[in-house]
Amino acid sequence: MNKNILIGISVLVIIVLGYFVLDSILFDGVKPKVINENGFQANYYSNPKIEGKASVVLSGGGQWGDY
């Protein structure tokens, strides 16, 4: 096998494995809850461990999240 191809495959494997390791470390478990009621569409993100803390609310008018 060509040395450059072997190096390229090795780098790709390291990048993919690094992504999964970092994702598992940095992911805090917050998953979106989809709200679609009475013409209102939204994604609600909440972490149950932060009750009583300040929050940020973003609202947009476009269907692609234009704020």
C-alpha positions as CSV (number, residue, x, y, z in Angstrom):
1,M,0.0,0.0,0.0
2,N,1.3,3.5,-0.8
3,K,2.6,5.3,2.2
4,N,0.5,8.5,1.5
5,I,-2.7,6.4,1.4
6,L,-1.8,4.7,4.7
7,I,-1.2,8.1,6.3
8,G,-4.4,9.5,4.9
9,I,-6.4,6.5,6.2
10,S,-4.7,6.8,9.6
11,V,-5.5,10.5,9.9
12,L,-9.2,9.9,8.9
13,V,-9.5,7.2,11.6
14,I,-8.0,9.5,14.2
15,I,-10.4,12.3,13.3
16,V,-13.4,10.1,13.4
17,L,-12.5,8.5,16.7
18,G,-11.6,11.9,18.1
19,Y,-15.0,13.2,17.1
20,F,-16.8,10.5,18.9
21,V,-14.7,10.8,22.1
22,L,-15.1,14.6,22.2
23,D,-18.8,14.3,21.5
24,S,-19.3,11.9,24.4
25,I,-17.3,14.2,26.7
26,L,-18.9,17.5,25.7
27,F,-22.5,16.3,25.2
28,D,-24.5,17.4,28.2
29,G,-27.6,15.3,27.5
30,V,-29.9,18.1,26.5
31,K,-32.3,17.0,23.7
32,P,-34.9,19.1,22.0
33,K,-38.6,18.8,22.6
34,V,-40.6,19.6,19.5
35,I,-43.6,21.8,20.1
36,N,-46.2,22.0,17.3
37,E,-49.5,23.3,18.7
38,N,-52.0,25.8,17.4
39,G,-49.8,26.9,14.5
40,F,-46.8,27.4,16.8
41,Q,-43.7,25.5,15.9
42,A,-40.7,25.4,18.1
43,N,-37.8,23.3,19.6
44,Y,-37.6,23.5,23.3
45,Y,-34.2,22.8,24.9
46,S,-34.1,22.3,28.7
47,N,-31.7,20.8,31.1
48,P,-33.5,19.6,34.3
49,K,-30.4,20.4,36.4
50,I,-30.7,24.1,36.0
51,E,-34.0,24.9,37.6
52,G,-34.2,28.5,38.8
53,K,-31.4,29.8,36.6
54,A,-31.5,32.5,33.9
55,S,-32.5,31.6,30.4
56,V,-32.2,32.8,26.8
57,V,-35.2,32.9,24.5
58,L,-34.8,33.3,20.8
59,S,-37.8,33.8,18.5
60,G,-37.8,34.0,14.8
61,G,-40.4,34.5,12.1
62,G,-38.9,32.4,9.4
63,Q,-39.3,28.7,9.0
64,W,-35.5,28.3,8.8
65,G,-34.8,30.0,12.1
66,D,-34.3,33.6,10.8
67,Y,-34.0,35.8,13.8
